[in-house]
Amino acid sequence: MRSLFFLCTVLISIGFIQAQTAKPKDAPNADDQYMFYFGKANEDLGKFEFESSIKNCEEALKYKPNDHLVRAMICLDYYEFAQKLDVKKSDEKQWKLDIYTKMVSIAEEGMKAAPDKGECYFMRGLANARMSTTKGILSSLFSAKQIEEDWLIAVSRRSDYVTPNGENLEASANIALGVYYRLCPSFFLFTWTFGISGDLGKAVQYCKKAYELDPTRIEIVKEYGIALITRGLENDNAKDIDAGKILLQKVFTLPHRLRTDQVDVEHSKMLLNDISLCPGYSRDEQQEISEEAYRKGHK
């Protein structure tokens, strides 16, 4: 009887321990939780709800702390949020700079987590580029070499992330380099002093690569056209100019996917009417200058 009592006690104890330690079959694991919050963050980004997206990204990182894709998404959220701030207002200008500094830090965490992936190299280059242009031209020149190096690494590594609105970050890195090489000064003193140099051949090369990755993104089609026209004007090459015009005309036939698409459509029309604006054109930093030049020439 004593043995039977002992055996029952042991069995009951084992059953209790198993009941306490067993995981309910329907309890979400860390991967499930990560995917849940990643999905919500991605959805919020697509709806331009950037603060909510950042909060869901932070939740996702609790379940996958070394994830580089979440950090790339956070950088995108911060970048888009900063774009809404007015650089002409001193308090908002400083807010912009603080955001870009934060982007650099987050991107570097992602680079350490996944050094073989391109997303966070692109994001650090983007943050530094925006920080430099916000501060002014001299800062841009001093930072340009590091930005170029980050983007060259980004295009040499695989990028997996595509935003809900279809923005392929590998294509984004290529188009960023294309614009960089078109706008970067090619004067030898800049090369000697800052280690940078413009190159219209490279501008067309990287814009073409971006176009091959995403041939229906308005920004990419526009910038590829501008690069070809700029090279054509530089080399007096009618073939390049005509090919660039065809791309700018293609812009009007494409569906709108990004918030900047309407501006890019308007600017494509502006540039087709006056292709001399192409070499120095920049939507973000020289938009007002380009539009003013166009208005003066078409009164």
N, C-alpha and C positions, 0 to 999 in steps of 0.2 A: 504493500500500500504506500509506504514511504517513497519507494522508487517511482511508482506511478505518479505520485504527487510532484516529485522532483522533475519528472519528464514533462508534465503538463506546464509546470512553472517555466521551464526552459523554452518550450514551444511558444507559450504566450509572450515571453520576453522577446524572442526572435521576431514574432509577428508584429509586436509593438515597434521594434526598431525599424523593421522594414517599412511599416506604415509611416513612420516619422521621416525616413530618409528617401522614400520613393517619390519620384517627381510625377505629378499628375500628367496624364498623357496630353491634355489639352493646354498645358502651361506653355506660353511662348518662350522659346530659347533666345539666346543673345542674337543669333543671326536673324531670327524672325523680327525681333525688336528693332534691330539695325535697319532692316529692309522697310519696316513700317515707317520709321521716322525719316529715312532717306527718301522714300516715296512721297511723303507729305512735304518735305522740304523742296523736293524737285517740283512738285505741283504748285507750291507757293511761288517759287521762282518764275514758273511759267505764267502765273497770274500777276506778276510784278508786286507781290506781297513780300518784300525783301526782309523786313524785320521778323515776320513769322517764319520765313524760310530759315533764317539764321538760328532762331530758337530750336527749330526741329533738327537742324544740323547738329547743334550742340547736344541734343538728346541722342542722336545717332552715334555721336562720338563716345558716349558713355558705354556703348555696347561694342564698338570697334574703334578703340582709341588711336590706332595707327593708320586709319584710312585716309588716303590722299584724295580720293574723289570728293568726299565730304568737304575737305579743306578747299578744294578748287571751287566747289559750289559756294562756300562762304565768301571766298574772294569775289566771285561774280556778284553775289548779293551786295557786298560792300561797294564794289565798283559801280553798280547800277544806282545804288543809293547816292553815292558821291556825285554822280552825273547830274542829279537834280539840284545840287547846291550851286549858288551863284558866286563865282570867283571874285566878282567885283565888290562883294560885301566882305569886309575884313573878317568878321566872325565866321562866316560860312567858308571863306577861303582857308582859314585855319582848321576848320572842321574837315574840309576836304583833305588837307595835308595829314591830319591825324588818322583819317580813314585809310589813306594810301600807306601810311607807315604800318598800320595794323595789318593791311593786306600783305605787305612784305613779310612780316613775322609769321603769319599763318601759312603763306606760300612756302616759306623755308621749312616749316614743320612738315609740310607735305612732301617737299623734296627729300628730306631725310627719311621719311617713311617709305617713299617709292622713288629712288634715284633713277630708275630705269623708265619712268613714265614722264610724259611731256607736259601735262596739264599745269603743274605748279611752277615749272620754269617759265612757262608763258605768263602765268599770273604775276610772278615777281617782276618780270620785264614790263608788263602792263602797268603795275603799280608804280614802278620807278619812272616809267615814261610819263604817266599822269602827274606824278609828284614834281618832276622836272619842269614840265610845261606850265604847271601851276605856279612854280616859283619864278620862272623866267628863262630867257634864252641862254644865259651863261650856265645856269644849272643844267639845262638840257644838254649842252655841249660836253660838260664834264661827266654826265651820267650815260651818255650815248653808247659808249663802248660796252659797259656792263649790260645795258639793255639789249644790245645786238647779240652779245654772247649768250644771254639767257634764251633769246628767241631762236638762235641757231641750235642750241641744245634741244629746245622744245620741238623743233621740226625734225630733229634727228632721232627722236624717241617716239614710241607709240603713245597716242592719246586716245582714251576710250570714251571720254565723257561727251555726250551730245545733250544740249539743253532741251527742255520740253518744246521750245519754239524752233528746234532744228539747227541750232548753232553748234557746229562741229568745231571743237577747240583746236584740233590739228589744222583745220582750214584757217581758223582765226590767227594762229601763230604764223602761218605762211603769208597771209594777207598783211599782217603787221610788219613783217620783214620787207614785203614788197613796198609798202608805203615808206618805211624807214629808208630804204635805199634810194627811193625817188626824191625824198625831201632832204636827206642828209647832204650837207655841203661836200663838194668834191675838190675844193681848193686845197692845194698841197699843204698850206700852213695848218689847216685843220687836221689833216692826216698826221702831220708831224707833232702838233701840240696835243691833240686829243685822241689820236689813234683811230679816227673815224674817216670814212670816205663814202660818198654817194656812188651809186653804180646803176645806171639805167638798165643795163643788161640783167643784173641781178633783180632789179625791181620787177621787170617783166617775168623773169624766171619764177620768182616766188608767187607772184600774182597768178601766173598760169597754173602753178601747182595747187593753189587754193581753189581756183576755178575747177580744176579736175576733181577735187574732193567735194565741192559743193557748187555746181553750175547754176543753181537757181536762187542763190542768196544775193539779194540786190546789192548790198555793200561790196561783195566780192566782184560781181560783174562790172559794177561802176569803176572800182579801183583798177581792175585789169585793163579796162578801156582807157583810163587816164594814163596808166603806165605806158601803154602802147603809143598813145598820142604824144606823150612827153618825149619818148625816145624818137618818135618820128620827126617831131619838131627839131630836136637836137641834131639829128643826122640828116635832115631834109629828105626823109623817107616817106613818100606818099602811101606806100603799102601799109606801113605801121599805122599811119594816121587814119586811113580808111578802115582798117581792122578795129581800131579803137572806137571809131564812130559807130560801127555796127554793134559793138558791145554796149555802148551807151544807149543806143536805140532799143536794144534788147531789154534794158531795165524796165521800160514802160509796159512790157508784156508779162512781167513776173508777179507772182502773188506776194502780198505783204506778209512778212513773218516776224519782223522785229520792230521795235518802237521807232527806230531811226529810219525806217524804210521810206516814209513819206518825204523826209528831208532829202534823202539820197535821190529820190525820183526828181524832185524839184531841182537839185543841183546838177543832175545829169542833163536836164533840159538847158540849164544855164551854161554848162560847159560845151554842149553841142552848138549853142548859139555863138560861143566865143571860145574856141579851143586854146587861145593864148593864155587862158586862166589855168589850164591844166598843170603846168610844171610846178607852180607854187600852191596848188589847191590842197586844203586840209579841212575836212568837215568840222572837226572839233576845235582846232586852234586858230584857223584862219577863215572861218565861215563868214564872219561879218565883213572881213576885208574883201574876200572873193565876191560876195554879194554886192558890196558897195561898188567895186570895180565894174561889175556887170551892169548895175543900174546907171552908172555914169556913162558907160559906153553905149547904152541903149535907150537914151531919153528921146 
